[in-house]
Amino acid sequence: MGKLAAYDVRTMEELWSREQRAGFLTSTLTTAGCLVFAGDADRYYRAFDIRTGEVLWETRLGAAAHGFPISLYSILCCTIQNIVGDPRGARRRSESGSTFG
């Protein structure tokens, strides 16, 4: 069972939670736009409203999501934000032979 929850850090009171059969496999990414992104073993990658936990956007990937999503801002236009992750859950090797991804 997977659970994603938000807590008030001062009181440790649970503000909202989402429980589902598939476990969450990625770290979460929180944006200044009050979104939190997370991926799960059922191949879904979702954006949740950070205040309510409501799903605002989702997509189904070709493989389970793994890893650590990042947020990139364009240097030329700071109003565009892109969320980047490895949707295949694949691990890659650098030229030195170390594994990353």
N, C-alpha and C positions, 0 to 999 in steps of 0.2 A: 504494500500500500504506500502510495506517495502522499506527502503532505507538504504544502507550501503555506506559510503563515507569516503574518506581520504582527509585531509586538511593539507596545509603547516601551521604550528603553528605560524610562524613569520608573515605571510601575511593574514592568514585565507582564502587563495585562495583554492577552491576545486580542488584537483588533479585528482580525478576520483570518480565515483559513480556507484552503481548498484541498479536499481529500479526493483521491482518485485511485483506481486500481494500479495504473502504471506509475512507477517511481520516477521522480525528477532526477535526471542524470547530469544536468549542467549546473554550474554556479548560477546565481541570479545576477542580473544587471539592472541597476536602478538608474533612471535618467532624471534630469532636471525637469522634464515634462511630466513628472508624476506617474511614470510607467515602470513596471518591473517585468523583465523578460526571463523566461525559463523554458527549458526543453525537457522532454520526458522519453521514457523507454517505448512509448507507443508511437513515436516518430512525430509528435506534435511539438511545435515551437509556438509559444503564446506570449502576448503582451497583456498584462493585467493592470487595472487601475490600482495604484498604490494605496489609495484611501479606502477602497471598498473590496478589492479582490475580484471585481467583475472582469471577465475576459473581454478585451476590446478588439483583439485581433488574434488570428491563429492561422497557421499553415501546417500542412502535413509534409514531412520530408521523406526522402527516399530511404533513409536509415535513421536509427535512433540518434538523437542529438547527444553529443558529449562535449566536454571541455568548458572553456571559459569565454563567453561572448564578450566582445569589446564594442565600444562606441567610437566612431570616427566623425570628426567635424571637418568640413571642407575649410581650408585656409582662406579661400577666396570668398566663400559664402557661408557664414557661420549659422545660417538658419536651416541648413540641410544637415540632418543627422542620419547616419547609416549604422545599422546594427550588423555586426559581422560575427559569424560563428562557423564552425566546420560542420556542415549539415550531414556529411557522410559518416561522421564519427571515426574517420580514418586517422591512423597515426602515420606520420611521415618521418623520414630520416633525412638529416642534414648531410652535407658532404663529408663531415667529420665522423659520421656514423651515429651521432647521438639522436635519440628519439624525441620528437616533440609533437604537439598538436592535440 
